[in-house]
Amino acid sequence: MGWTLNAKRKLFCVSVLSGLAAIAIAPPAYPQGGPSVLLPALNVTASRLGNGITGTSTTIITAEDIERSPTQTIPDILSREPGIQVQNLFGGVNGSYSQVDMRGFGAASASNTLFLINGRRINELDQRGIDLASIPRESIERIEITRGNSGVVLYGDGAVGGVINIVTKNGVGAKPGGRIDGAFGSFGYREGNVSVLGSNGPWSASIHSNTIASNGYRANNDYRQNNGVGDFRYSTDQGSLYLNLSADDQDIGLPGHRRVEPSKGINKMLTERQGAFTPYDWGAKQGQSVTAGFTRMFAPGFELVVDGGLRRKTDQSQFFTTTETVQGMGARAATDTTLATGSFTPRVKIDSDVMGLPIKVIGGFDYYRSDYDSDRPVAVGQAPIHKFDLSQNSAAFYWQQTISILPSTDVSAGGRVQRTNVEARDTFNVNAPGAQNFDVAGVPFNRGETNRAFHLGAEHRFNENVAVFGRMAQSFRVPNVDERVGAVEALSGTPTSFDLRTQKSHDFEGGVRLHLGSLDVQWSMYDMRLTDEIHFRYAPNFVVNNTNLDPTRRYGHETIATYRVTEAFRLKGGAAFTRAKFADGIFEGNDVPLVSTWTGNVGLSWDIWQKWLTFDAVVRYVGPRRMDNDQTNLQPLIPAYTIVDARIGGEIEKFFWSFAVQNLFSVDYFDYSIASPFPNGFASQLGTYNAYPQPGRSYMLKAGVTW
């Protein structure tokens, strides 16, 4: 199910006209004595830092938005926001192994979107990115989205496409209470959630846990996930002490792809859509984290925040040959990895006046150290053929201030200086099972470098109806450990060098915000230039490794609109035009794979009978995009699709329920596929690719009680 060309033109018109309307209807600034109420900035209040980033395109997803969303996973909820695209490998597994892409980074999206929990970065040093399935949805108070690369000043490298801050609930000031619910759905999906929170004097606590199991949409896609988070605080007028704990445990089957190869008459997308190419592959993950800190108000408008944390993640996976007939036989490769990260992040926050001008300042020091140990045997439990050991530490100073030079005008500026040191080593064991004599160890690596970032932004509110904003910024992204290790095949005889250059980007963005009664519109356009973008490469000799690209460019515009028809009936829509291009080199002018040019959605929320009976629905459109590994732009496109999700639910005193349908019209679609290489490695065998199909119509029934 896809949109026609006329529909795409309409989507373009909505996006452009929304922006033009905001300018065209803007009345002149009121003279002295006119109305003093000004359109407020769309403030993204990061709970860690307490300041939004002036001049950026921002939105907030509330706990109610999450609760009433017809889609069930955090990645799918995020995909409704303009400028965000999602790559799903499997359906019916709570969004596990999904990647969130902000502003068109395709296969490298996980490394270019920075995630925070309560303002502290949680992106790991490896390639997998953030597993949003490990965060209980009930623990989320709101999700704050800041688009573009300005977030690197406050939060550190990796915020190239943008920053997503997940703010969790705490029990400060709350009466003791709780919630318990369960859900059942298609593909054997089962879920249970328990939450309790409350306070007693200065003490407060918030605890959330869930357990999820699913057979998965595909064969060999069973899924098990257990999560728990806790927030404990002691709060006074002068400050607070806090402790955050979390743990998660996951097991999942990895079914692999569905092959399409017209020259051989193969189309598994039609004949065995739910089948598995790898019927015995599996992965497992365990994670734990602890964060502790305190805040102290030394004077009105002057606050010190000191915190630190430890995170630990272990991954295991086993891969088998595709010709095996007995489970446990034909082991091909395995991983057993431990990644530990420690951090110390003191900072000061100032909210005061300087010469009569309101000023907000945040400045501090970030220190992170990560240790990565990865064994690569043929089978779990055997001696590793390669053992990768890498440590990375970074130390950074940053400062950002926002000054209200007029009651209607805010200007901000900030910078970060970060020193990063990396040491890496590969130990090769020629006597390990499966080792080959011609294989070699990687080249030892030891390097330090200093990188700098800055942000300049401004916002001006003409009156209570119209505001304009803009910014420019420079950011950087240090290669992660998997990019340094690469994925060099054990039989290639090519050593890992660990050596990649740091990616740099320069952003420009401007936009308008419109508020007219029940209508709110935000429109922005941006231009991003990148050098040394880090990219997964398929080389001519079939060795898989990573490289730095020639210059690339991303540009586009995004529109977000909400309209309150009545208090009981609300509409929300969005559209994004995203272009990601190779700006130089042999692929100059070609599209970057896995980036849709057009995406859009329209949703409605209807309180049919107060909160006793409610209805929500979303229509989502994702345009065609190039397949992964199709830098030559010769392969057929991943087809566009339009899907409809709907939910009906309600609350009766302390009891609540909902029934949701995803992909209401059972559209056959997929949003990730990878093209197969030509024998010479330059392009792809035309029409031949491996795809990861998504489910058709599926259902979810949920019910629970609060106390």
Residue pairs with C-beta under 8 A, 6 or more apart in sequence:
1 641
1 642
1 643
1 665
1 667
1 669
2 639
2 640
2 641
2 642
3 11
3 621
3 623
3 640
3 642
7 621
8 598
8 623
11 575
11 598
11 600
11 621
12 575
12 577
12 598
14 559
14 573
14 575
14 600
15 523
15 557
15 558
15 559
15 575
15 576
15 577
16 557
18 514
18 521
18 523
18 559
18 561
19 511
19 512
19 523
19 525
19 557
19 559
21 514
21 521
22 466
22 512
22 513
22 514
22 521
22 523
23 466
23 512
25 465
25 466
25 514
25 516
26 462
26 463
26 465
26 466
27 462
27 463
27 465
27 466
28 462
29 408
29 462
29 463
30 463
34 463
35 463
35 464
36 407
37 464
38 407
38 408
38 461
38 463
38 464
38 467
39 461
39 462
39 463
39 464
39 465
39 466
39 467
39 513
39 515
40 461
41 52
41 54
41 410
41 459
41 461
41 467
41 469
42 52
42 58
42 59
42 60
42 513
42 522
43 52
43 58
44 52
44 53
44 56
44 58
44 59
44 60
44 144
44 145
44 146
44 165
45 51
45 52
45 144
46 52
46 116
46 119
46 144
46 154
46 165
46 167
47 118
47 119
47 165
47 167
48 116
48 118
48 119
48 120
48 165
48 305
49 119
49 154
49 347
49 349
49 362
50 303
50 349
50 351
50 360
50 362
51 154
51 349
51 360
51 362
51 400
51 402
52 58
52 146
53 146
53 150
53 151
53 154
53 400
53 412
53 455
53 457
53 471
54 402
54 410
54 411
54 412
54 457
54 458
54 459
54 469
54 471
55 150
55 412
55 455
55 456
55 457
55 458
55 459
55 469
55 470
55 471
55 509
56 146
56 147
56 148
56 150
56 151
56 457
56 469
56 471
56 509
57 83
57 146
57 147
57 148
57 469
57 509
57 511
57 522
57 524
57 526
57 558
58 144
58 145
58 146
58 147
59 81
59 145
59 522
59 560
60 142
60 143
60 144
60 145
61 77
61 78
61 81
61 142
61 143
61 145
62 142
63 140
63 141
63 142
63 169
65 77
66 74
66 77
66 137
66 140
66 143
68 605
68 614
68 616
68 647
68 649
69 76
69 77
69 80
69 616
69 618
69 647
70 616
70 617
70 618
70 645
70 646
70 647
70 660
70 661
70 662
71 77
71 79
71 80
71 618
71 645
71 660
71 662
72 94
72 185
72 660
72 662
72 700
73 94
73 95
73 98
73 132
73 133
74 95
74 132
74 133
74 135
74 137
74 140
74 143
75 86
75 88
75 95
75 98
75 99
75 100
75 132
76 86
76 95
77 143
78 84
78 86
78 100
78 143
78 145
78 164
79 85
79 86
79 100
79 620
80 574
80 601
80 603
80 618
80 620
81 145
81 560
81 574
82 558
82 559
82 560
82 574
82 575
82 576
82 599
82 600
83 102
83 103
83 147
83 162
83 556
83 558
83 576
83 578
84 100
84 101
84 102
84 145
85 100
85 101
85 104
85 109
85 578
85 595
85 596
85 599
85 622
86 98
86 99
86 100
86 101
86 671
87 98
87 99
87 101
87 109
87 594
87 671
87 672
88 95
88 97
88 98
88 671
88 672
88 692
88 694
89 97
89 98
89 672
89 692
90 96
90 97
90 216
90 217
90 218
90 221
90 252
90 255
90 692
91 187
91 216
91 217
91 218
91 693
91 694
91 695
91 698
92 185
92 186
92 187
92 189
92 214
92 215
92 216
92 217
92 221
92 223
92 695
92 698
93 133
93 214
93 216
93 217
93 221
93 223
93 252
94 133
94 212
94 214
94 223
94 225
95 132
95 133
96 131
96 133
96 223
96 225
96 250
96 252
97 131
97 252
98 132
98 133
99 109
99 110
99 129
100 109
100 110
100 113
100 129
100 130
100 132
100 164
101 109
101 112
101 113
101 161
101 594
101 595
102 109
102 112
102 113
102 147
102 161
102 162
102 164
103 147
103 148
103 161
103 162
103 526
103 528
103 554
103 556
103 578
104 161
104 554
104 556
104 578
104 579
104 580
104 592
104 595
105 111
105 112
105 113
105 160
105 161
105 580
105 592
105 595
106 580
106 592
106 593
106 594
106 595
106 628
107 535
107 536
107 593
107 594
107 628
108 533
108 534
108 535
108 536
109 129
109 161
109 594
110 127
110 128
110 129
110 130
111 123
111 127
111 129
111 158
111 477
111 480
111 483
111 534
112 158
112 160
112 161
112 477
113 129
113 158
113 159
113 160
113 161
113 162
113 163
113 164
114 121
114 123
114 151
114 152
114 155
114 156
114 158
114 159
114 162
114 163
114 164
115 121
115 122
115 123
115 130
115 163
115 164
115 165
115 166
116 122
116 155
116 163
116 164
116 165
116 166
117 135
117 165
117 166
117 168
117 244
118 165
118 166
118 167
118 168
118 244
119 155
119 165
119 167
120 291
120 307
120 309
120 343
120 345
121 155
121 156
121 158
121 368
122 130
122 289
122 311
123 129
123 130
123 158
124 130
124 311
124 313
124 339
124 341
124 370
124 480
125 339
125 341
125 370
125 372
125 390
125 392
125 480
125 481
126 337
126 339
126 372
126 480
126 481
126 482
127 480
127 481
127 482
127 483
128 315
128 482
131 248
131 250
131 285
131 287
133 212
133 225
133 250
134 225
134 227
134 248
134 250
134 285
134 287
135 166
135 227
135 229
136 193
136 195
136 208
136 209
136 210
136 227
136 228
136 229
137 193
137 210
138 179
138 193
138 195
138 208
138 210
139 168
139 169
139 195
139 206
139 208
139 229
140 166
140 167
140 168
140 169
141 167
141 168
141 169
142 167
143 164
143 165
143 166
143 167
144 164
144 165
144 167
145 162
145 163
145 164
145 165
146 162
146 163
146 164
146 165
147 161
147 162
147 509
147 524
147 526
147 558
148 161
148 162
148 471
148 473
148 507
148 509
148 526
148 528
149 159
149 160
149 161
149 162
149 453
149 473
149 474
149 475
149 505
149 507
149 528
150 159
150 455
150 457
150 471
150 473
150 475
150 507
151 159
151 162
151 163
152 158
152 159
152 160
152 416
152 453
152 455
152 473
152 475
152 476
153 398
153 400
153 414
153 415
153 416
153 453
153 454
153 455
153 473
154 362
154 398
154 400
154 414
154 416
155 163
156 366
156 368
156 394
156 396
156 416
156 418
157 394
157 418
157 420
157 451
157 453
157 475
157 476
157 477
157 478
158 477
158 478
159 475
160 475
160 477
160 503
160 505
160 530
168 206
168 208
168 229
168 231
168 244
169 197
169 206
169 208
169 231
170 197
170 204
170 206
170 231
170 233
171 197
171 198
171 199
171 204
171 205
171 206
171 231
171 233
172 199
172 204
172 233
172 235
173 199
173 204
174 197
174 198
174 199
174 204
175 198
175 199
176 196
176 197
176 198
176 199
176 200
177 196
177 197
177 198
177 706
177 707
178 194
178 195
178 196
178 197
178 706
178 707
179 193
179 194
179 195
179 196
179 704
179 705
179 706
179 707
180 192
180 193
180 194
180 195
180 704
180 705
181 192
181 193
181 656
181 702
181 703
181 704
181 705
182 190
182 191
182 192
182 193
182 702
182 703
182 704
183 189
183 190
183 191
183 192
183 700
183 701
183 702
183 703
184 190
184 191
184 700
184 701
184 702
185 698
185 699
185 700
185 701
186 695
186 697
186 698
186 699
186 700
187 214
187 215
187 216
187 217
187 695
187 698
188 213
188 214
188 215
189 212
189 213
189 214
189 215
189 700
190 212
190 213
190 214
191 210
191 211
191 212
191 213
191 702
192 210
192 211
193 208
193 209
193 210
193 704
194 208
194 209
194 210
195 206
195 207
195 208
195 209
196 205
196 206
196 207
197 204
197 205
197 206
197 207
198 204
198 205
199 205
202 234
202 235
202 236
203 233
203 234
204 232
204 233
204 234
204 235
205 230
205 231
205 232
205 233
206 230
206 231
207 228
207 229
207 230
207 231
208 228
208 229
208 230
209 226
209 227
209 228
209 229
210 225
210 226
210 227
210 228
211 225
211 226
211 227
212 223
212 224
212 225
212 226
213 223
213 224
213 225
214 221
214 222
214 223
215 221
215 222
215 223
216 222
216 223
216 252
216 253
216 255
217 274
217 693
217 694
217 695
217 698
218 255
218 274
218 275
218 276
218 693
219 255
219 274
219 275
219 276
219 279
220 253
220 254
220 255
220 276
220 278
220 279
220 280
220 281
220 282
221 252
221 253
221 254
221 255
221 276
222 251
222 252
222 253
223 250
223 251
223 252
223 253
224 249
224 250
224 251
224 252
225 248
225 249
225 250
226 248
226 249
226 250
227 246
227 247
227 248
227 249
228 245
228 246
228 247
228 248
229 244
229 245
229 246
230 243
230 244
230 245
230 246
231 242
231 243
231 244
232 242
232 243
232 244
232 245
233 240
233 241
233 242
233 243
234 240
234 241
234 242
237 297
238 296
238 297
239 294
239 295
239 296
239 297
239 303
240 294
240 295
241 293
241 294
242 291
242 292
242 293
242 294
242 295
242 307
243 290
243 291
243 292
244 289
244 290
244 291
244 292
244 309
245 289
245 290
246 287
246 288
246 289
247 286
247 287
247 288
247 289
248 285
248 286
248 287
249 285
249 286
249 287
250 284
250 285
250 286
251 282
251 283
251 284
252 282
252 283
252 284
253 276
253 281
253 282
254 278
254 281
254 282
254 283
254 317
254 319
255 275
255 276
255 277
255 278
255 279
255 281
256 276
256 277
256 278
256 281
256 690
257 277
257 673
257 674
257 690
257 691
257 692
258 268
258 269
258 272
258 273
258 275
258 277
258 690
258 691
258 692
258 693
259 266
259 267
259 268
259 277
259 690
260 266
260 267
260 268
260 269
260 687
260 688
260 689
260 690
260 691
261 267
261 676
261 685
261 687
261 688
262 687
262 688
263 685
263 687
263 688
268 275
268 277
269 668
269 670
269 691
269 693
273 668
273 693
274 693
277 322
277 690
278 319
278 320
278 322
280 318
280 320
280 324
280 327
280 328
281 317
281 318
281 319
281 320
282 317
282 318
283 315
283 316
283 317
284 315
284 316
284 317
285 313
285 314
285 315
285 316
286 313
286 314
287 311
287 312
287 313
287 314
288 311
288 312
289 309
289 310
289 311
289 312
290 309
290 310
291 307
291 308
291 309
292 307
292 308
292 309
293 305
293 306
293 307
293 308
294 305
294 306
294 307
295 303
295 304
295 305
295 306
296 303
296 304
297 303
298 304
300 352
301 350
301 351
301 352
302 348
302 349
302 350
302 352
303 348
303 349
303 350
304 346
304 347
304 348
305 346
305 347
305 348
305 349
305 364
306 346
306 347
307 344
307 345
307 346
308 342
308 343
308 344
308 345
309 342
309 343
310 340
310 341
310 342
310 343
311 340
311 341
311 342
312 338
312 339
312 340
312 341
313 338
313 339
313 340
314 336
314 337
314 338
314 339
315 335
315 336
315 337
315 339
316 334
316 335
316 336
316 337
316 380
317 334
317 335
318 331
318 334
318 379
318 380
319 331
319 332
319 333
319 334
320 329
320 330
320 331
320 332
321 330
321 331
321 332
323 330
324 330
331 378
331 379
332 378
333 376
333 377
333 378
333 490
334 376
334 377
334 378
334 379
334 380
334 382
335 374
335 375
335 376
336 374
336 375
336 377
336 380
336 384
337 372
337 373
337 374
337 375
338 371
338 372
338 373
338 374
339 370
339 371
339 372
339 373
339 481
340 370
340 371
341 368
341 369
341 370
341 371
342 368
342 369
343 366
343 367
343 368
343 369
344 365
344 366
344 367
345 364
345 365
345 366
345 367
346 364
346 365
347 362
347 363
347 364
347 365
348 361
348 362
348 363
348 364
349 360
349 361
349 362
350 359
350 360
350 361
350 362
351 359
351 360
351 361
352 358
352 359
353 359
354 403
357 403
357 404
357 405
358 403
358 404
359 401
359 402
359 403
359 404
360 401
360 402
361 399
361 400
361 401
361 402
362 399
362 400
362 401
363 397
363 398
363 399
363 400
364 397
364 398
365 395
365 396
365 397
366 394
366 395
366 396
366 398
366 418
367 393
367 394
367 395
367 396
368 392
368 393
368 394
369 391
369 392
369 393
369 394
370 391
370 392
370 393
370 481
371 390
371 391
372 388
372 389
372 390
372 391
372 392
372 481
373 387
373 388
373 389
374 387
374 388
374 389
374 485
375 384
375 386
375 387
376 384
376 385
376 386
376 387
376 388
376 490
377 383
377 384
377 385
377 432
377 433
377 434
378 385
378 432
378 433
378 434
379 433
382 432
382 433
382 434
383 429
383 431
383 432
383 433
384 429
384 432
385 428
385 429
385 432
385 433
385 434
385 435
385 439
385 490
386 426
386 427
386 428
386 429
386 441
386 442
386 490
387 426
387 427
387 429
388 424
388 425
388 426
388 442
388 481
388 485
388 496
389 424
389 425
389 426
389 427
390 422
390 423
390 424
390 425
390 481
390 484
390 485
390 498
391 422
391 423
391 424
392 420
392 421
392 422
392 423
392 478
392 481
393 420
393 421
394 418
394 419
394 420
394 421
394 478
395 418
395 419
396 416
396 417
396 418
396 419
397 416
397 417
398 414
398 415
398 416
398 417
399 414
399 415
400 412
400 413
400 414
400 415
400 455
401 412
401 413
401 414
402 410
402 411
402 412
403 410
403 411
403 412
404 410
405 411
408 460
408 461
408 462
409 458
409 459
409 460
409 461
410 458
410 459
410 460
411 457
411 458
412 455
412 456
412 457
412 458
413 454
413 455
413 456
413 457
414 454
414 455
415 452
415 453
415 454
415 455
416 452
416 453
416 454
417 450
417 451
417 452
418 450
418 451
418 452
418 453
418 476
419 448
419 449
419 450
420 448
420 449
420 450
420 451
420 478
421 447
421 448
422 445
422 446
422 447
422 448
422 478
422 484
422 498
423 445
423 446
424 442
424 444
424 445
424 446
424 481
424 484
424 485
424 498
425 442
425 444
425 445
426 441
426 442
426 443
426 444
426 485
426 495
426 496
427 441
428 435
428 439
428 440
428 441
428 442
429 435
430 437
430 439
434 490
435 490
436 490
436 491
436 493
438 493
439 490
439 491
439 492
439 493
440 493
440 494
440 495
441 495
442 485
442 495
442 496
442 497
442 498
443 495
443 496
443 497
443 498
443 499
445 484
445 497
445 498
445 499
447 499
449 502
451 476
451 478
451 502
452 474
452 476
453 473
453 474
453 475
453 476
454 473
454 474
455 471
455 472
455 473
456 471
456 472
456 473
457 469
457 470
457 471
457 472
457 473
458 469
458 470
458 471
459 467
459 468
459 469
459 470
460 467
460 468
460 469
461 467
462 468
464 515
465 514
465 515
465 516
466 512
466 513
466 514
466 515
467 512
467 513
468 510
468 511
468 512
468 513
469 510
469 511
469 512
469 513
469 524
470 508
470 509
470 510
470 511
471 507
471 508
471 509
471 510
472 506
472 507
472 508
472 509
473 506
473 507
474 504
474 505
474 506
474 507
475 504
475 505
475 507
476 502
476 503
476 504
476 505
477 502
477 503
477 505
477 534
478 502
478 503
479 500
479 501
479 502
479 503
479 534
479 546
483 500
483 534
483 546
484 496
484 498
484 499
484 500
484 546
485 496
485 498
486 496
486 544
486 545
486 546
487 536
487 544
487 545
487 546
488 494
488 495
488 496
488 543
488 544
488 545
489 542
489 543
489 544
492 541
492 542
492 543
494 543
494 545
496 545
500 534
500 546
500 547
500 548
501 532
501 548
502 532
503 530
503 531
503 532
503 533
503 534
503 548
504 530
504 531
504 532
505 528
505 529
505 530
505 531
506 528
506 529
506 530
507 526
507 527
507 528
508 526
508 527
508 528
509 524
509 525
509 526
509 527
510 524
510 525
510 526
511 522
511 523
511 524
511 525
512 521
512 522
512 523
512 524
513 520
513 521
513 522
514 520
514 521
514 522
514 523
518 563
518 564
518 565
519 561
519 562
519 563
520 561
520 562
520 563
521 559
521 560
521 561
522 559
522 560
522 561
523 557
523 558
523 559
523 560
524 557
524 558
525 555
525 556
525 557
525 558
526 554
526 555
526 556
526 557
527 553
527 554
527 555
528 553
528 554
528 555
529 551
529 552
529 553
529 583
530 551
530 552
530 553
530 554
531 551
532 548
532 549
533 548
533 549
533 551
533 552
534 546
534 547
534 548
534 549
535 546
535 547
535 548
535 549
536 544
536 546
537 544
537 545
537 546
537 547
538 544
538 629
538 677
538 681
539 545
539 681
540 680
540 681
540 682
541 681
542 677
542 681
549 582
549 585
550 582
550 583
550 584
550 585
550 586
550 587
550 588
551 583
551 584
551 585
552 580
552 581
552 582
552 583
552 592
553 579
553 580
553 581
553 583
554 578
554 579
554 580
554 581
554 592
555 579
556 576
556 577
556 578
556 579
557 576
557 577
558 574
558 575
558 576
558 577
559 574
559 575
559 576
560 572
560 573
560 574
561 572
561 573
561 574
562 570
562 571
562 572
562 573
563 570
563 571
563 572
564 570
564 571
565 571
567 607
568 606
568 607
568 608
568 610
569 604
569 605
569 606
569 607
570 604
570 605
570 606
571 602
571 603
571 604
571 605
572 602
572 603
572 604
572 605
573 600
573 601
573 602
573 603
574 600
574 601
575 598
575 599
575 600
576 598
576 599
576 600
577 597
577 598
578 595
578 596
578 597
578 598
578 599
579 591
579 595
579 597
580 591
580 592
580 595
581 589
581 590
581 591
581 592
582 588
582 589
582 590
582 591
582 592
582 631
587 631
587 632
587 633
590 631
590 632
590 633
591 597
591 625
591 626
591 633
592 626
592 631
593 625
593 626
593 627
593 628
593 629
593 630
593 631
594 625
594 626
594 627
594 628
594 638
594 672
595 625
595 626
596 622
596 623
596 624
596 625
596 640
597 623
597 624
597 625
598 621
598 623
599 620
599 621
599 622
599 623
600 620
600 621
601 618
601 619
601 620
601 621
602 618
602 619
603 616
603 617
603 618
603 619
604 615
604 616
604 617
605 614
605 615
605 616
606 614
606 615
606 616
607 613
607 614
608 614
608 615
609 650
611 650
611 651
612 650
612 651
612 652
613 648
613 649
613 650
614 648
614 649
614 650
615 646
615 647
615 648
616 646
616 647
616 648
616 649
617 644
617 645
617 646
617 647
618 644
618 645
618 646
619 642
619 643
619 644
620 642
620 643
620 644
620 645
621 640
621 641
621 642
622 640
622 641
622 642
622 671
623 640
624 637
624 638
624 639
624 640
625 637
625 638
626 633
626 635
626 637
626 638
627 635
627 636
627 637
627 638
627 673
627 674
627 675
627 684
627 689
628 672
628 673
628 674
628 675
629 674
629 675
629 676
629 677
629 684
630 675
630 683
630 684
632 682
632 683
632 684
634 683
634 684
634 686
635 675
635 684
635 686
635 687
635 689
636 687
636 689
638 670
638 671
638 672
638 673
638 691
639 669
641 667
641 669
641 671
642 667
643 662
643 663
643 664
643 665
643 667
643 669
644 663
644 664
644 665
645 660
645 661
645 662
645 663
645 664
646 660
646 661
646 664
647 658
647 659
647 660
647 661
648 658
648 659
648 660
649 656
649 657
649 658
649 659
649 702
650 656
650 657
650 658
654 705
654 706
654 707
655 703
655 704
655 705
656 703
656 704
656 705
656 706
657 701
657 702
657 703
657 704
658 700
658 701
658 702
658 703
659 699
659 700
659 701
659 702
660 699
660 700
660 702
661 697
661 698
661 699
661 700
662 695
662 697
662 698
662 699
662 700
663 694
663 695
663 696
663 697
663 698
664 697
665 697
666 696
666 697
667 696
668 693
668 696
669 693
669 694
670 691
670 692
670 693
670 694
671 694
672 691
672 692
673 689
673 690
673 691
673 692
674 689
674 690
675 684
675 685
675 688
675 689
676 684
676 685
676 688
676 689
676 690
677 683
677 684
677 685
678 684
678 685
